[in-house]
């Protein structure tokens, strides 16, 4: 099972570990593309600060993020699973998993990134600021840039098992599974169900959507679940207590769509 996650906008501070060793990151097929993004991002942020803020879409209050990017090659690092914070990662709570679940997380979780393309949770990286929606002056829109190099690398990483795609739309644009891999892929939408005047109303709630996805991943890791494909995933999630409505694709080679329906927001 390969689980595709979005990063978080906010990130923990860089650690006290050794500086970035780019050659040690997972998915070495992305190394050349990572180096190009890193070079341009550092150069951008070391120049005109106002231009860098504009390109990165940063408010005045986030001015310090520009300086942080300048130090990416020399800053301390920590595992990506500790760098990424926010609602999904709070619910996933990697640090509190038992040893077996942590090993499964290190093997199966892949976090997409505007800077790194994608990393595993054990990869040591510095804290940074560069979303997939950024358009760098030289390389252009990062979503399109990464899409041009991702397919062979991610197709190999997906292997022959299930791909559980929990990415937000900006990060989903960087790699779209194709062919047989797409047929083994399931995307998840979380819907909040309420009864209003005797009629069921369903809505997507962004904050809660992220929290539920984090809990889903945690529950799968804790249970040691390894469904072979989307149909098995549906049964696994139902066995874990989730209400799941599945929409198999109309044609072969397309992803499944799963709705997880919840009645309480927490």
DRENPA-3360 file (N, C-alpha, C; in nm, 2 decimals, always signed):
BEGIN
1 = XXXXXXXX = +0.08/-0.12/+0.00/+0.00/+0.00/+0.00/+0.09/+0.12/+0.00 ~ +0.06/+0.22/-0.09/+0.12/+0.35/-0.09/+0.02/+0.45/-0.07 ~ +0.05/+0.54/+0.04/-0.05/+0.64/+0.08/+0.01/+0.78/+0.04 ~ -0.06/+0.85/-0.05/-0.01/+0.98/-0.09/-0.07/+1.09/-0.01 ~ +0.01/+1.17/+0.05/-0.04/+1.28/+0.15/+0.00/+1.42/+0.10 ~ -0.07/+1.52/+0.13/-0.03/+1.66/+0.10/+0.07/+1.69/+0.22 ~ +0.15/+1.80/+0.20/+0.23/+1.85/+0.31/+0.14/+1.94/+0.39 ~ +0.20/+2.01/+0.49/+0.13/+2.11/+0.56/+0.19/+2.25/+0.52;
9 = XXXXXXXX = +0.11/+2.35/+0.52/+0.17/+2.49/+0.50/+0.26/+2.53/+0.61 ~ +0.21/+2.51/+0.73/+0.30/+2.54/+0.85/+0.39/+2.42/+0.87 ~ +0.51/+2.45/+0.92/+0.60/+2.34/+0.94/+0.68/+2.36/+1.07 ~ +0.72/+2.25/+1.13/+0.81/+2.26/+1.25/+0.94/+2.33/+1.22 ~ +1.01/+2.38/+1.31/+1.14/+2.44/+1.29/+1.24/+2.33/+1.25 ~ +1.34/+2.37/+1.17/+1.45/+2.28/+1.14/+1.51/+2.22/+1.26 ~ +1.56/+2.10/+1.25/+1.61/+2.03/+1.37/+1.76/+2.07/+1.39 ~ +1.82/+1.99/+1.48/+1.96/+2.02/+1.51/+2.05/+1.91/+1.45;
17 = XXXXXXXX = +1.99/+1.83/+1.36/+2.06/+1.73/+1.30/+2.15/+1.78/+1.19 ~ +2.23/+1.70/+1.12/+2.32/+1.74/+1.02/+2.24/+1.81/+0.90 ~ +2.31/+1.89/+0.83/+2.24/+1.96/+0.72/+2.19/+1.86/+0.61 ~ +2.11/+1.91/+0.52/+2.06/+1.83/+0.41/+2.16/+1.75/+0.34 ~ +2.13/+1.62/+0.32/+2.21/+1.53/+0.23/+2.11/+1.49/+0.12 ~ +2.11/+1.56/+0.02/+2.00/+1.54/-0.09/+2.01/+1.40/-0.14 ~ +2.13/+1.35/-0.15/+2.15/+1.21/-0.21/+2.09/+1.10/-0.12 ~ +2.06/+1.13/+0.00/+2.01/+1.03/+0.09/+1.85/+1.03/+0.09;
25 = XXXXXXXX = +1.79/+1.12/+0.02/+1.64/+1.12/+0.01/+1.59/+1.00/-0.07 ~ +1.47/+0.96/-0.03/+1.41/+0.85/-0.11/+1.38/+0.90/-0.25 ~ +1.34/+0.80/-0.33/+1.30/+0.83/-0.47/+1.42/+0.91/-0.54 ~ +1.53/+0.84/-0.55/+1.65/+0.91/-0.62/+1.63/+0.95/-0.76 ~ +1.53/+0.90/-0.82/+1.49/+0.94/-0.96/+1.45/+1.09/-0.97 ~ +1.42/+1.15/-0.85/+1.38/+1.29/-0.85/+1.49/+1.38/-0.81 ~ +1.61/+1.33/-0.80/+1.73/+1.40/-0.74/+1.76/+1.52/-0.83 ~ +1.76/+1.51/-0.96/+1.80/+1.62/-1.05/+1.70/+1.73/-1.04;
33 = XXXXXXXX = +1.57/+1.69/-1.05/+1.46/+1.79/-1.04/+1.46/+1.86/-0.91 ~ +1.49/+1.79/-0.80/+1.50/+1.85/-0.66/+1.61/+1.96/-0.66 ~ +1.72/+1.92/-0.72/+1.84/+2.01/-0.72/+1.81/+2.14/-0.79 ~ +1.73/+2.13/-0.90/+1.70/+2.25/-0.98/+1.60/+2.34/-0.90 ~ +1.50/+2.28/-0.83/+1.41/+2.36/-0.76/+1.48/+2.43/-0.64 ~ +1.57/+2.35/-0.57/+1.64/+2.40/-0.45/+1.73/+2.51/-0.50 ~ +1.80/+2.50/-0.60/+1.89/+2.60/-0.65/+1.82/+2.73/-0.68 ~ +1.70/+2.72/-0.75/+1.63/+2.84/-0.79/+1.57/+2.91/-0.66;
41 = XXXXXXXX = +1.51/+2.82/-0.57/+1.45/+2.88/-0.46/+1.54/+2.95/-0.37 ~ +1.66/+2.89/-0.34/+1.76/+2.96/-0.26/+1.81/+3.09/-0.33 ~ +1.83/+3.09/-0.46/+1.88/+3.21/-0.53/+1.77/+3.32/-0.52 ~ +1.64/+3.28/-0.54/+1.53/+3.37/-0.53/+1.53/+3.44/-0.40 ~ +1.54/+3.36/-0.29/+1.52/+3.41/-0.16/+1.64/+3.49/-0.11 ~ +1.76/+3.47/-0.17/+1.88/+3.54/-0.13/+1.89/+3.67/-0.20 ~ +1.80/+3.70/-0.30/+1.80/+3.82/-0.37/+1.70/+3.92/-0.32 ~ +1.61/+3.97/-0.40/+1.51/+4.07/-0.36/+1.40/+4.01/-0.27;
49 = XXXXXXXX = +1.40/+4.05/-0.15/+1.31/+3.99/-0.05/+1.16/+4.01/-0.09 ~ +1.13/+4.13/-0.14/+0.99/+4.16/-0.18/+0.95/+4.07/-0.30 ~ +1.04/+4.05/-0.39/+1.01/+3.97/-0.51/+0.99/+3.82/-0.46 ~ +1.07/+3.78/-0.37/+1.06/+3.64/-0.32/+0.92/+3.62/-0.25 ~ +0.89/+3.72/-0.17/+0.76/+3.71/-0.10/+0.64/+3.70/-0.20 ~ +0.65/+3.78/-0.30/+0.55/+3.78/-0.40/+0.54/+3.65/-0.47 ~ +0.65/+3.60/-0.51/+0.65/+3.47/-0.59/+0.60/+3.36/-0.50 ~ +0.64/+3.36/-0.37/+0.60/+3.25/-0.28/+0.46/+3.27/-0.22;
57 = XXXXXXXX = +0.40/+3.39/-0.25/+0.27/+3.41/-0.19/+0.26/+3.43/-0.04 ~ +0.36/+3.50/+0.01/+0.37/+3.51/+0.16/+0.33/+3.65/+0.20 ~ +0.26/+3.65/+0.31/+0.21/+3.78/+0.37/+0.33/+3.85/+0.44 ~ +0.31/+3.97/+0.48/+0.41/+4.05/+0.56/+0.45/+3.97/+0.68 ~ +0.35/+3.91/+0.75/+0.38/+3.83/+0.87/+0.46/+3.71/+0.85 ~ +0.48/+3.66/+0.73/+0.56/+3.55/+0.70/+0.69/+3.58/+0.63 ~ +0.73/+3.71/+0.65/+0.85/+3.75/+0.58/+0.97/+3.66/+0.62 ~ +0.97/+3.62/+0.75/+1.08/+3.53/+0.79/+1.10/+3.40/+0.72;
65 = XXXXXXXX = +1.00/+3.36/+0.65/+1.01/+3.24/+0.57/+1.11/+3.25/+0.46 ~ +1.12/+3.37/+0.40/+1.22/+3.40/+0.30/+1.36/+3.37/+0.35 ~ +1.39/+3.43/+0.46/+1.53/+3.40/+0.52/+1.55/+3.26/+0.55 ~ +1.45/+3.19/+0.59/+1.46/+3.05/+0.62/+1.50/+2.97/+0.49 ~ +1.44/+3.00/+0.38/+1.47/+2.94/+0.26/+1.62/+2.96/+0.21 ~ +1.67/+3.07/+0.25/+1.81/+3.10/+0.21/+1.91/+3.00/+0.27 ~ +1.87/+2.95/+0.39/+1.96/+2.86/+0.47/+1.93/+2.72/+0.45 ~ +1.86/+2.68/+0.34/+1.81/+2.54/+0.33/+1.93/+2.44/+0.32;
73 = XXXXXXXX = +2.04/+2.48/+0.26/+2.16/+2.39/+0.25/+2.23/+2.37/+0.38 ~ +2.22/+2.47/+0.47/+2.30/+2.46/+0.59/+2.22/+2.44/+0.72 ~ +2.09/+2.45/+0.71/+2.00/+2.44/+0.83/+2.00/+2.29/+0.87 ~ +1.97/+2.27/+1.00/+1.96/+2.14/+1.05/+1.84/+2.07/+0.99 ~ +1.83/+1.94/+1.00/+1.72/+1.86/+0.95/+1.66/+1.78/+1.05 ~ +1.54/+1.73/+1.02/+1.47/+1.63/+1.10/+1.39/+1.55/+1.01 ~ +1.34/+1.43/+1.05/+1.25/+1.35/+0.96/+1.13/+1.43/+0.91 ~ +1.10/+1.41/+0.79/+0.98/+1.48/+0.73/+0.86/+1.46/+0.81;
81 = XXXXXXXX = +0.84/+1.34/+0.87/+0.72/+1.32/+0.96/+0.72/+1.41/+1.08 ~ +0.83/+1.47/+1.11/+0.83/+1.56/+1.22/+0.82/+1.71/+1.17 ~ +0.87/+1.73/+1.05/+0.86/+1.87/+0.99/+0.72/+1.91/+0.96 ~ +0.64/+1.81/+0.90/+0.50/+1.85/+0.87/+0.41/+1.84/+0.99 ~ +0.34/+1.95/+1.00/+0.24/+1.97/+1.12/+0.10/+2.00/+1.06 ~ +0.01/+2.04/+1.14/-0.12/+2.08/+1.09/-0.22/+1.97/+1.13 ~ -0.34/+1.99/+1.08/-0.46/+1.91/+1.12/-0.44/+1.76/+1.08 ~ -0.41/+1.73/+0.96/-0.39/+1.59/+0.92/-0.28/+1.52/+1.00;
89 = XXXXXXXX = -0.17/+1.59/+1.02/-0.06/+1.53/+1.09/-0.08/+1.52/+1.24 ~ -0.16/+1.61/+1.29/-0.19/+1.60/+1.43/-0.28/+1.48/+1.46 ~ -0.37/+1.45/+1.36/-0.46/+1.34/+1.38/-0.39/+1.21/+1.35 ~ -0.29/+1.21/+1.26/-0.21/+1.09/+1.23/-0.12/+1.06/+1.35 ~ -0.06/+1.16/+1.41/+0.02/+1.15/+1.53/+0.13/+1.04/+1.51 ~ +0.22/+1.05/+1.42/+0.31/+0.95/+1.39/+0.40/+0.91/+1.52 ~ +0.43/+1.01/+1.60/+0.52/+0.99/+1.71/+0.46/+0.89/+1.81 ~ +0.33/+0.88/+1.82/+0.27/+0.79/+1.92/+0.24/+0.65/+1.87;
97 = XXXXXXXX = +0.27/+0.63/+1.74/+0.25/+0.49/+1.69/+0.34/+0.39/+1.75 ~ +0.30/+0.27/+1.76/+0.39/+0.16/+1.81/+0.50/+0.14/+1.71 ~ +0.60/+0.06/+1.74/+0.71/+0.04/+1.66/+0.67/-0.02/+1.52 ~ +0.58/-0.12/+1.52/+0.54/-0.19/+1.40/+0.47/-0.09/+1.31 ~ +0.38/-0.01/+1.36/+0.31/+0.09/+1.28/+0.40/+0.19/+1.23 ~ +0.50/+0.23/+1.30/+0.60/+0.33/+1.26/+0.68/+0.27/+1.14 ~ +0.71/+0.15/+1.14/+0.78/+0.09/+1.03/+0.69/+0.08/+0.90 ~ +0.56/+0.05/+0.93/+0.47/+0.06/+0.81/+0.45/+0.20/+0.76;
105 = XXXXXXXX = +0.45/+0.30/+0.84/+0.44/+0.44/+0.80/+0.56/+0.48/+0.72 ~ +0.68/+0.44/+0.76/+0.80/+0.47/+0.69/+0.81/+0.41/+0.55 ~ +0.74/+0.30/+0.54/+0.74/+0.22/+0.41/+0.63/+0.27/+0.32 ~ +0.52/+0.31/+0.37/+0.40/+0.33/+0.29/+0.36/+0.48/+0.27 ~ +0.40/+0.57/+0.35/+0.36/+0.71/+0.34/+0.45/+0.79/+0.25 ~ +0.39/+0.87/+0.16/+0.47/+0.95/+0.07/+0.41/+1.09/+0.08 ~ +0.48/+1.19/+0.12/+0.43/+1.33/+0.13/+0.48/+1.41/+0.01 ~ +0.38/+1.47/-0.06/+0.42/+1.55/-0.18/+0.46/+1.69/-0.14;
113 = XXXXXXXX = +0.55/+1.75/-0.22/+0.61/+1.88/-0.18/+0.65/+1.96/-0.30 ~ +0.62/+2.09/-0.29/+0.67/+2.18/-0.40/+0.82/+2.18/-0.42 ~ +0.89/+2.16/-0.31/+1.04/+2.17/-0.32/+1.10/+2.03/-0.35 ~ +1.05/+1.93/-0.28/+1.12/+1.80/-0.29/+1.05/+1.70/-0.39 ~ +0.93/+1.74/-0.44/+0.85/+1.65/-0.53/+0.77/+1.56/-0.44 ~ +0.84/+1.46/-0.37/+0.78/+1.37/-0.28/+0.89/+1.31/-0.19 ~ +0.85/+1.30/-0.06/+0.95/+1.24/+0.03/+0.88/+1.14/+0.12 ~ +0.96/+1.05/+0.18/+0.90/+0.96/+0.28/+0.92/+1.02/+0.41;
121 = XXXXXXXX = +0.84/+0.97/+0.51/+0.84/+1.04/+0.64/+0.97/+1.03/+0.72 ~ +1.05/+0.93/+0.68/+1.18/+0.92/+0.75/+1.29/+1.00/+0.68 ~ +1.27/+1.06/+0.56/+1.37/+1.14/+0.50/+1.40/+1.27/+0.58 ~ +1.52/+1.30/+0.60/+1.56/+1.41/+0.68/+1.57/+1.54/+0.59 ~ +1.49/+1.64/+0.62/+1.48/+1.76/+0.55/+1.48/+1.88/+0.64 ~ +1.52/+2.00/+0.59/+1.50/+2.12/+0.68/+1.36/+2.17/+0.66 ~ +1.32/+2.26/+0.75/+1.20/+2.33/+0.73/+1.21/+2.43/+0.62 ~ +1.10/+2.45/+0.54/+1.11/+2.53/+0.42/+0.97/+2.59/+0.39;
129 = XXXXXXXX = +0.96/+2.68/+0.29/+0.83/+2.73/+0.25/+0.83/+2.74/+0.10 ~ +0.76/+2.65/+0.03/+0.75/+2.65/-0.11/+0.63/+2.56/-0.15 ~ +0.51/+2.61/-0.17/+0.40/+2.53/-0.20/+0.40/+2.48/-0.35 ~ +0.32/+2.38/-0.38/+0.31/+2.33/-0.52/+0.25/+2.44/-0.61 ~ +0.18/+2.54/-0.55/+0.11/+2.64/-0.64/+0.21/+2.75/-0.68 ~ +0.33/+2.75/-0.63/+0.43/+2.85/-0.67/+0.47/+2.84/-0.81 ~ +0.49/+2.96/-0.87/+0.55/+2.96/-1.01/+0.68/+3.03/-1.00 ~ +0.79/+2.95/-1.01/+0.92/+3.01/-1.00/+0.96/+3.08/-1.13;
137 = XXXXXXXX = +1.04/+3.19/-1.13/+1.07/+3.26/-1.25/+1.13/+3.18/-1.36 ~ +1.22/+3.09/-1.32/+1.29/+3.01/-1.42/+1.22/+2.88/-1.46 ~ +1.18/+2.80/-1.36/+1.13/+2.67/-1.38/+0.98/+2.67/-1.41 ~ +0.91/+2.78/-1.37/+0.77/+2.79/-1.40/+0.68/+2.73/-1.29 ~ +0.56/+2.70/-1.32/+0.46/+2.65/-1.22/+0.51/+2.51/-1.18 ~ +0.53/+2.49/-1.04/+0.58/+2.37/-0.99/+0.50/+2.25/-1.01 ~ +0.37/+2.27/-1.01/+0.28/+2.15/-1.04/+0.31/+2.09/-1.18 ~ +0.32/+2.17/-1.28/+0.35/+2.13/-1.41/+0.50/+2.08/-1.42;
145 = XXXXXXXX = +0.59/+2.14/-1.35/+0.73/+2.10/-1.35/+0.74/+1.96/-1.30 ~ +0.68/+1.94/-1.18/+0.69/+1.80/-1.12/+0.62/+1.70/-1.20 ~ +0.51/+1.73/-1.26/+0.43/+1.64/-1.34/+0.52/+1.58/-1.46 ~ +0.61/+1.66/-1.51/+0.69/+1.62/-1.62/+0.80/+1.51/-1.58 ~ +0.83/+1.50/-1.45/+0.93/+1.40/-1.41/+0.88/+1.29/-1.31 ~ +0.76/+1.31/-1.26/+0.71/+1.22/-1.16/+0.67/+1.08/-1.21 ~ +0.61/+1.07/-1.33/+0.54/+0.95/-1.36/+0.63/+0.82/-1.35 ~ +0.74/+0.81/-1.41/+0.82/+0.69/-1.40/+0.86/+0.65/-1.26;
153 = XXXXXXXX = +0.90/+0.76/-1.18/+0.94/+0.74/-1.04/+0.83/+0.69/-0.95 ~ +0.71/+0.76/-0.96/+0.60/+0.72/-0.88/+0.53/+0.59/-0.92 ~ +0.53/+0.57/-1.05/+0.48/+0.44/-1.10/+0.56/+0.32/-1.04 ~ +0.69/+0.34/-1.04/+0.77/+0.23/-0.98/+0.75/+0.22/-0.83 ~ +0.73/+0.33/-0.76/+0.71/+0.33/-0.61/+0.58/+0.27/-0.58 ~ +0.48/+0.28/-0.67/+0.35/+0.23/-0.64/+0.35/+0.07/-0.65 ~ +0.44/+0.02/-0.73/+0.45/-0.13/-0.74/+0.32/-0.19/-0.79 ~ +0.27/-0.30/-0.73/+0.15/-0.36/-0.77/+0.04/-0.36/-0.67;
161 = XXXXXXXX = +0.06/-0.27/-0.57/-0.04/-0.26/-0.47/-0.14/-0.15/-0.48 ~ -0.22/-0.13/-0.37/-0.31/-0.02/-0.36/-0.24/+0.11/-0.35 ~ -0.30/+0.22/-0.41/-0.25/+0.35/-0.40/-0.37/+0.43/-0.33 ~ -0.35/+0.48/-0.21/-0.45/+0.56/-0.14/-0.42/+0.70/-0.15 ~ -0.49/+0.78/-0.23/-0.46/+0.91/-0.27/-0.54/+1.01/-0.18 ~ -0.47/+1.07/-0.08/-0.54/+1.17/+0.01/-0.49/+1.31/-0.01 ~ -0.43/+1.34/-0.13/-0.37/+1.47/-0.16/-0.48/+1.57/-0.19 ~ -0.45/+1.70/-0.16/-0.54/+1.81/-0.20/-0.51/+1.83/-0.35;
169 = XXXXXXXX = -0.60/+1.91/-0.42/-0.60/+1.92/-0.56/-0.47/+1.97/-0.62 ~ -0.41/+2.07/-0.55/-0.28/+2.13/-0.59/-0.17/+2.03/-0.60 ~ -0.17/+1.94/-0.51/-0.06/+1.83/-0.50/-0.10/+1.71/-0.59 ~ -0.23/+1.69/-0.61/-0.27/+1.58/-0.70/-0.23/+1.61/-0.84 ~ -0.22/+1.74/-0.87/-0.18/+1.78/-1.01/-0.04/+1.74/-1.05 ~ +0.04/+1.71/-0.95/+0.18/+1.68/-0.97/+0.20/+1.54/-1.02 ~ +0.11/+1.45/-0.99/+0.12/+1.31/-1.05/-0.02/+1.25/-1.05 ~ -0.06/+1.21/-1.17/-0.19/+1.14/-1.18/-0.17/+1.00/-1.22;
177 = XXXXXXXX = -0.20/+0.90/-1.14/-0.17/+0.76/-1.17/-0.24/+0.73/-1.31 ~ -0.18/+0.65/-1.38/-0.24/+0.61/-1.51/-0.24/+0.46/-1.53 ~ -0.33/+0.41/-1.62/-0.33/+0.27/-1.65/-0.36/+0.18/-1.54 ~ -0.29/+0.08/-1.53/-0.31/-0.02/-1.42/-0.30/+0.04/-1.28 ~ -0.20/+0.13/-1.26/-0.19/+0.20/-1.13/-0.31/+0.27/-1.10 ~ -0.37/+0.34/-1.19/-0.49/+0.42/-1.17/-0.61/+0.32/-1.12 ~ -0.61/+0.20/-1.18/-0.72/+0.11/-1.15/-0.70/+0.06/-1.01 ~ -0.58/+0.07/-0.95/-0.56/+0.03/-0.81/-0.56/+0.15/-0.71;
185 = XXXXXXXX = -0.60/+0.26/-0.76/-0.59/+0.39/-0.68/-0.73/+0.42/-0.63 ~ -0.74/+0.47/-0.51/-0.86/+0.52/-0.45/-0.84/+0.66/-0.39 ~ -0.93/+0.75/-0.43/-0.93/+0.88/-0.37/-1.04/+0.89/-0.26 ~ -1.03/+0.97/-0.16/-1.12/+0.98/-0.05/-1.17/+1.12/-0.03 ~ -1.30/+1.13/-0.02/-1.37/+1.25/+0.02/-1.44/+1.23/+0.15 ~ -1.43/+1.32/+0.24/-1.50/+1.31/+0.37/-1.62/+1.40/+0.37 ~ -1.74/+1.35/+0.39/-1.86/+1.42/+0.39/-1.92/+1.42/+0.53 ~ -1.97/+1.54/+0.58/-2.04/+1.55/+0.70/-2.19/+1.55/+0.68;
193 = XXXXXXXX = -2.25/+1.45/+0.74/-2.40/+1.43/+0.72/-2.47/+1.48/+0.84 ~ -2.57/+1.57/+0.81/-2.66/+1.63/+0.92/-2.81/+1.61/+0.87 ~ -2.89/+1.60/+0.97/-3.04/+1.60/+0.94/-3.09/+1.73/+0.97 ~ -3.14/+1.80/+0.87/-3.20/+1.94/+0.88/-3.34/+1.93/+0.83 ~ -3.43/+1.96/+0.93/-3.58/+1.96/+0.90/-3.62/+1.82/+0.84 ~ -3.56/+1.72/+0.90/-3.59/+1.58/+0.85/-3.53/+1.54/+0.72 ~ -3.44/+1.62/+0.67/-3.38/+1.58/+0.54/-3.23/+1.58/+0.56 ~ -3.16/+1.47/+0.51/-3.02/+1.46/+0.52/-2.95/+1.56/+0.43;
201 = XXXXXXXX = -2.85/+1.64/+0.49/-2.77/+1.73/+0.42/-2.62/+1.69/+0.43 ~ -2.55/+1.69/+0.32/-2.41/+1.65/+0.33/-2.32/+1.77/+0.28 ~ -2.21/+1.78/+0.35/-2.12/+1.89/+0.31/-1.98/+1.85/+0.33 ~ -1.88/+1.92/+0.26/-1.74/+1.89/+0.28/-1.69/+2.00/+0.38 ~ -1.63/+1.97/+0.48/-1.57/+2.06/+0.58/-1.42/+2.05/+0.58 ~ -1.35/+2.15/+0.53/-1.21/+2.14/+0.51/-1.13/+2.09/+0.63 ~ -1.14/+2.16/+0.74/-1.06/+2.12/+0.86/-1.09/+1.98/+0.90 ~ -1.22/+1.94/+0.91/-1.25/+1.81/+0.95/-1.21/+1.70/+0.85;
209 = XXXXXXXX = -1.22/+1.74/+0.72/-1.18/+1.65/+0.61/-1.03/+1.61/+0.64 ~ -0.95/+1.70/+0.67/-0.81/+1.67/+0.69/-0.79/+1.58/+0.82 ~ -0.86/+1.61/+0.93/-0.85/+1.54/+1.05/-0.90/+1.39/+1.03 ~ -1.00/+1.37/+0.96/-1.05/+1.24/+0.93/-0.96/+1.16/+0.85 ~ -0.90/+1.22/+0.75/-0.80/+1.15/+0.66/-0.68/+1.11/+0.75 ~ -0.64/+1.20/+0.84/-0.53/+1.16/+0.93/-0.56/+1.04/+1.02 ~ -0.69/+1.04/+1.07/-0.73/+0.92/+1.15/-0.74/+0.80/+1.07 ~ -0.79/+0.81/+0.94/-0.80/+0.69/+0.86/-0.66/+0.63/+0.84;
217 = XXXXXXXX = -0.56/+0.71/+0.81/-0.42/+0.66/+0.79/-0.37/+0.59/+0.92 ~ -0.39/+0.66/+1.03/-0.35/+0.61/+1.16/-0.41/+0.47/+1.18 ~ -0.54/+0.46/+1.16/-0.61/+0.34/+1.19/-0.57/+0.22/+1.10 ~ -0.54/+0.25/+0.97/-0.49/+0.15/+0.88/-0.35/+0.10/+0.93 ~ -0.26/+0.20/+0.97/-0.13/+0.16/+1.01/-0.13/+0.08/+1.14 ~ -0.22/+0.12/+1.23/-0.23/+0.06/+1.36/-0.28/-0.09/+1.35 ~ -0.38/-0.10/+1.25/-0.44/-0.23/+1.23/-0.35/-0.33/+1.15 ~ -0.24/-0.27/+1.09/-0.15/-0.35/+1.01/-0.22/-0.39/+0.88;
225 = XXXXXXXX = -0.31/-0.31/+0.83/-0.39/-0.34/+0.71/-0.31/-0.32/+0.59 ~ -0.33/-0.40/+0.49/-0.26/-0.39/+0.36/-0.35/-0.44/+0.25 ~ -0.46/-0.36/+0.23/-0.56/-0.41/+0.13/-0.49/-0.41/-0.01 ~ -0.53/-0.51/-0.09/-0.46/-0.53/-0.22/-0.51/-0.43/-0.32 ~ -0.63/-0.37/-0.30/-0.69/-0.28/-0.40/-0.80/-0.20/-0.34 ~ -0.87/-0.12/-0.42/-0.98/-0.03/-0.37/-1.09/-0.11/-0.30 ~ -1.14/-0.22/-0.37/-1.25/-0.30/-0.31/-1.21/-0.35/-0.17 ~ -1.09/-0.40/-0.16/-1.05/-0.45/-0.03/-1.04/-0.34/+0.07;
233 = XXXXXXXX = -1.00/-0.22/+0.03/-0.99/-0.10/+0.11/-1.12/-0.07/+0.17 ~ -1.22/-0.07/+0.09/-1.36/-0.04/+0.13/-1.40/-0.13/+0.25 ~ -1.38/-0.26/+0.23/-1.41/-0.36/+0.33/-1.33/-0.34/+0.46 ~ -1.20/-0.30/+0.44/-1.11/-0.28/+0.56/-1.16/-0.16/+0.64 ~ -1.19/-0.05/+0.57/-1.24/+0.07/+0.64/-1.37/+0.05/+0.71 ~ -1.46/-0.03/+0.65/-1.59/-0.06/+0.71/-1.56/-0.14/+0.84 ~ -1.47/-0.23/+0.83/-1.43/-0.32/+0.94/-1.37/-0.23/+1.05 ~ -1.31/-0.12/+1.02/-1.26/-0.03/+1.12/-1.36/+0.07/+1.17;
241 = XXXXXXXX = -1.48/+0.06/+1.13/-1.59/+0.14/+1.18/-1.63/+0.26/+1.10 ~ -1.57/+0.27/+0.98/-1.61/+0.39/+0.89/-1.73/+0.36/+0.80 ~ -1.81/+0.46/+0.78/-1.92/+0.45/+0.68/-1.86/+0.49/+0.55 ~ -1.85/+0.40/+0.45/-1.79/+0.42/+0.33/-1.89/+0.39/+0.21 ~ -1.90/+0.49/+0.12/-1.97/+0.47/+0.00/-1.87/+0.47/-0.12 ~ -1.87/+0.36/-0.19/-1.77/+0.34/-0.30/-1.83/+0.37/-0.44 ~ -1.75/+0.43/-0.52/-1.79/+0.46/-0.66/-1.69/+0.40/-0.75 ~ -1.70/+0.27/-0.79/-1.60/+0.22/-0.88/-1.61/+0.29/-1.01;
249 = XXXXXXXX = -1.49/+0.30/-1.08/-1.49/+0.37/-1.21/-1.57/+0.31/-1.32 ~ -1.62/+0.39/-1.41/-1.70/+0.34/-1.52/-1.62/+0.27/-1.62 ~ -1.49/+0.30/-1.63/-1.40/+0.24/-1.72/-1.27/+0.19/-1.65 ~ -1.21/+0.09/-1.71/-1.09/+0.04/-1.66/-0.98/+0.15/-1.67 ~ -0.88/+0.14/-1.57/-0.77/+0.23/-1.58/-0.81/+0.37/-1.52 ~ -0.91/+0.37/-1.44/-0.94/+0.50/-1.37/-0.95/+0.47/-1.22 ~ -0.93/+0.57/-1.14/-0.93/+0.56/-0.99/-1.07/+0.54/-0.94 ~ -1.08/+0.47/-0.83/-1.20/+0.46/-0.75/-1.22/+0.59/-0.67;
257 = XXXXXXXX = -1.35/+0.63/-0.64/-1.38/+0.74/-0.55/-1.45/+0.69/-0.43 ~ -1.40/+0.72/-0.31/-1.47/+0.67/-0.19/-1.52/+0.79/-0.11 ~ -1.64/+0.79/-0.06/-1.69/+0.89/+0.03/-1.70/+0.83/+0.17 ~ -1.63/+0.89/+0.26/-1.64/+0.85/+0.40/-1.74/+0.95/+0.47 ~ -1.85/+0.89/+0.52/-1.96/+0.98/+0.57/-1.95/+0.98/+0.72 ~ -1.95/+1.10/+0.78/-1.94/+1.11/+0.93/-2.06/+1.20/+0.97 ~ -2.09/+1.17/+1.10/-2.21/+1.25/+1.15/-2.16/+1.35/+1.26 ~ -2.04/+1.33/+1.31/-1.99/+1.42/+1.41/-1.86/+1.48/+1.37;
265 = XX = -1.84/+1.61/+1.40/-1.72/+1.68/+1.37/-1.63/+1.69/+1.49 ~ -1.51/+1.64/+1.49/-1.42/+1.65/+1.61/-1.28/+1.64/+1.56;
% end
